[in-house]
Amino acid sequence: MALVLVLAPLLTGWIRLVKARLVGRRGPSPVQPYRDLMRLLRKEVVLARNASWLFRSVPYVMFTAIWLAAGLVPVFTTQLALAPTADLIALIALLGTARFFLALAGMDTGTSFGGLGSSREMMIAALAEPAMLMVVFSVAILVRSTSLAEIAGFMMSGAVGLRVSLALALIALVMVAIAENARIPIDNPATHLELTMVHEAMVLEYSGRHLALIEAAAMLKLLLYAALIACVFAPWGMAPPTGGSAIVGLLAFLAKLALAGAALALFETSIAKMRVFRVGEFLGGALLLSLLGAIFLYVSRGV
């Protein structure tokens, strides 16, 4: 739990630095997100006159749910204290809870931007969550379990081999991760263009420690998806329950995070943001790929 909390801002800072270097700029320091969060925590909270108790509570609920979800993902070892509850279905439920309350908070103050962002968030969720569930079903059919520790152990055993179905599930999960984290081409986290923003539109009314919690939750969510992809599809180097070095597993996880951040930065600098009306097509493709992966795996195993 402490590790993901410490590494989440560093991953965001690393991505910003790599993106800046790719476009020929010096870029901010990788530790700049830590400074931003500390600055927001010291600022006074400004609330709208018609903000209810829900608006004030959502940052804490959202941060707690996403932090707990990030703590469920095995990062450098499969021997977790939360291993009995580290289930993919529970993880999706926690992410859905955070999304639901953030959408309510966006509509609570009655601003047009908040309602616009909430409606777009729900549109994305309506396609992203089924695609995510189909990825879970694909892996569960193969491993016979939705436990993340058992999935990582099975993938490390070498009994998987090359499977087209898992490749389709991986591509679908990457597409869902891009959409869920409001990254390019779905959304641009570096701008505040009213006509296209999704996540930023819901949090425009937040300030101070509330905004710090929401920003920290967004960083944790990005780390969560990077760790989830590494845990399910690239668990190499992770320390097994018996034997193995946790230090080696931690170094391997840091290398995976650095590689994932660099790949995301390269992808975002080489592609343009798509129109909002094409987001459905993008996520529809993810849903189709995940569905095909589950069908192929189901048929190939003769279940």
Summary of the structure (lengths in Angstrom):
residues: 303
radius of gyration: 19.1
end to end distance: 37.3
largest distance: 60.3
contacts: 1021
relative contact order: 0.17
helix: 71%
strand: 1%
